[in-house]
Amino acid sequence: GFSYFKMGYASAISWIIFIVIMLITLVLFATSKWWVFYGDES
């Protein structure tokens, strides 16, 4: 019924948020070697 739909909607929202956070984290890790160049890389 409606409660099941709300549960599915909340689950979908939480999955979307989780995937977005994972994508941001992966992008930051992948690009970190370009914006972290002032370390022991001399």
C-alpha positions in Angstrom: 0.0 0.0 0.0 1.0 3.6 0.6 3.3 2.7 3.5 5.2 0.3 1.3 5.6 2.9 -1.3 6.9 5.4 1.3 9.4 2.8 2.4 10.5 2.1 -1.1 10.8 5.8 -1.8 12.9 6.4 1.4 15.1 3.4 0.4 15.6 4.8 -3.1 16.5 8.3 -1.7 19.0 6.8 0.7 20.6 4.7 -2.1 20.8 7.8 -4.3 22.5 9.8 -1.5 24.9 6.9 -0.8 25.8 6.6 -4.5 26.3 10.3 -4.8 28.6 10.3 -1.8 30.6 7.4 -3.2 31.0 9.1 -6.5 32.2 12.3 -4.9 34.7 10.3 -2.8 35.9 8.4 -5.8 36.3 11.6 -7.8 38.3 13.2 -4.9 40.5 10.2 -4.6 41.1 10.0 -8.4 41.9 13.7 -8.7 43.9 14.0 -5.4 47.2 13.4 -7.2 46.6 16.6 -9.1 45.7 18.9 -6.3 48.0 17.4 -3.7 51.3 18.2 -5.3 53.0 20.1 -2.4 54.0 17.1 -0.3 57.1 14.9 -0.3 56.9 14.8 -4.1 60.1 16.9 -4.5 
